[in-house]
Amino acid sequence: MKVQIDKTYPLPCGAEIAWEFLQNIEAVAACMPGAKITERIDEDRYKGTVTTKVGPATMSFRGDVQRMEIDPTARSLRLVGKGTDSTGSSGASMDLTARIEPADGGFCTLVGASEVSMSGKAAAFGGRMMSSVADQILKQFADNFAARVSALQASREMPTNRDGSATRSEVQIPIPPARPLNVLAFAWTLFKSWLRGLISKRAA
């Protein structure tokens, strides 16, 4: 089962700041609810996990992420990830292209296009439900991403002393932690998708 996801999110910072952050794979992964980079193999390859809990059920995937392409001129990069769940009964892969585009007012937008493939038990959710779930997760990812780049830009705009040195060390600027996945909202999204599918089947 494959799902195509195309999203655009406004960011409260300049394009250069967002592009700098986007290239930090570990930092970007930390913005994704339930995701974690566990090992850096080299500059372009990583190992990680993604865990999602809905009520008593938990889905945990372990796999690899590789940065395939990077274009500083277009502020664009491509990531490919794949993994299997802890029981070996489900598999998932993702091919993601993300880029930063300038916007009015000195701000920018994060544009992403990805194809997600599911196999095994995970594919039983169906394309419509997976799309709804992805919308919920990506919304929280975008909120986390925006909070991080906003704090990063604030640290770069700190006043300086006469000799040009910063009045405070950049490391003293608190970076907001990534917000975890809202499980209640996630479960509600699943229920609404299931209900819509049930109504559609009865109408047919």
N, C-alpha and C positions, 0 to 999 in steps of 0.2 A: 504494500500500500504506500502510495506517495502523496505528499501534500506540498503544494507550492505556496510559499508565504512571502508577500511583498509588503514592506512597511516603511513609513517615513515618520521620524520623530523630531520635533524641534528641540534644540539644545540651547541653554542659557549661557553660551560662551562663544568665543571666536573660533574660526575654522582651524587655526593652527594648534590651539590648545586641545580641541577635540581629536584632531589627527594624531597628535603626540600620545594622547591617552589610548586611542584605538589600537596603536601598535604594541601596547603593553598587554600581551595575551593573558598573563596572570591577573592583572587588574581588571580586565574586561570580564574574564571568567568569574571573578568574585562578584560581579554585578548580577549574574544569572542566579535566580533562586535555586538553591539545592546543588549548584555546580561548584567544583573545586579542582584546581590543578594540583596533582599529587607529585609530579616529577617533570623536570625539564630535561629532555634528552639532548637537544642542541638549540640553536637559535630559532629553528622553525618547527621543531617537533616536541610535543608534550603528551603526557599521560594524565588522565583525570577521571573524575567520577561525577555522576549526576543522580541525585536522589530526590524523589517526590513522594510525599505521603498524603494520602486522602483517606481520612478515617483510620480504620485498622490496616488498610492495605498500603504497602510501600513498594515502589518500583525503584531499583537501584541499578544504574548502568555504569560499567567500567570500560574505558576504551582509550583511543588515541586521537589527538588533534594535530593537524599539520597545516602550517601556513604555506599555501601553494604559490601565491602570487602577491606582489606588493608593488604599487605604482604611486610613488610620492607626488608626482605631478598631478595626478587625478585624485590624490588622497584616497586611494582605494586598495583594499586587500581581499584575498580570497582564502577561506579556511575550509578544510574538509575534515570531518570527524566521523568516527564509527566506533561502535561498541556493542557489548552484549550484557544482559542483566545477570545478576548473581546466580540465577538458577540455570542459565543457558537456554531458557525457553523463549526469549525475545531478543531481537536485534534491532539496532537503529543506526542510521547514517545521516549525515547532514552535509550539504554543499552550500556554503554561505559566501556571498559577496557583499561587502559593506563599504560604503564610501561616505565621506564628509563633504557637504556642499555648502558654500557660503549663503547667507540669507541677509535680509535687510536689517539695519540697525546694528551691524557688527556681530550678529549672531550666526548660527549655522544649523544645519539639519543632518541627522544620521539617517542614511538611506540603506536599507537592507533587502536583499533578495535571496531566498534560500529554498532548497528542495529537501524535504525530510522524508526518508523512507523508513517504514516500520515493517518488521516481520515477526512471525511467531504469535504468541499470545497478545503482544502489544498491538498488533494489527487488527485485532478483533474490535477495537474501539470504533473503527470506521473513520473515513476521511472527514466527515462533518464534525464529529466530536473532537478529533485531533486538532482541527482548525480552531475550534472554540477554546480548547485548552491552551493552544499555542498563543492565541490572542491575549489570554489572561497572563501567561508567564512573560511574554514579551513586553507587555505594558509595565509590569513591575521591573523588568530588566531596564527598560528605558528610563524609568523614574530613578533607579539606582545609578545608572550611567550619568544622567543629568546632574544628580547631586554631587557625584565625584568630580566632574569637569567644572562645575560651578565653584567648588571649593578650590580646585587647582587654579582656576583663573583668578580667584580672590587673592590667593597667595602671591601671584605674579604682579598684582596691582598694589601691593603694599607700598607705603611711602618709604623713601630712602633718606639716609643722612646726607649731609653736605658732601661727604667724600664718595657718595654713590653706593655705600653699603646699605643693606636692608636694615630697618629698625628692629626687626625681629627675625629669628631664623625661620626659614620656610617650613622646617619640620614641626614647628610649633603650631602651624595651622591645622586644626583637627579635620580629618577627612571623614565624612559621615560613613558609618558602616552600611553595607548593602542591606536593604530591607528583605527579610525572608518572604518566601511565598505565602500569600494569604490563603490558607487552607480552606477557610469557609467560602471565600469567593471562588476558589478553584472548584470546590465540590458543587457549588451552586451552578457554575458554568457547565459542569458535567451533566447535572440533572436537567438543565434547560435544553441541552443538546439532545439528550435521550428523549425528552418529552416531545420536542419538535419532530424527531425521527418517528416516534410512535404515532403522532397525529398524521404525519405524511403517509405512513403505511395504511392507516385506517381510511384515509381519504381516497387512496388508490383502490 
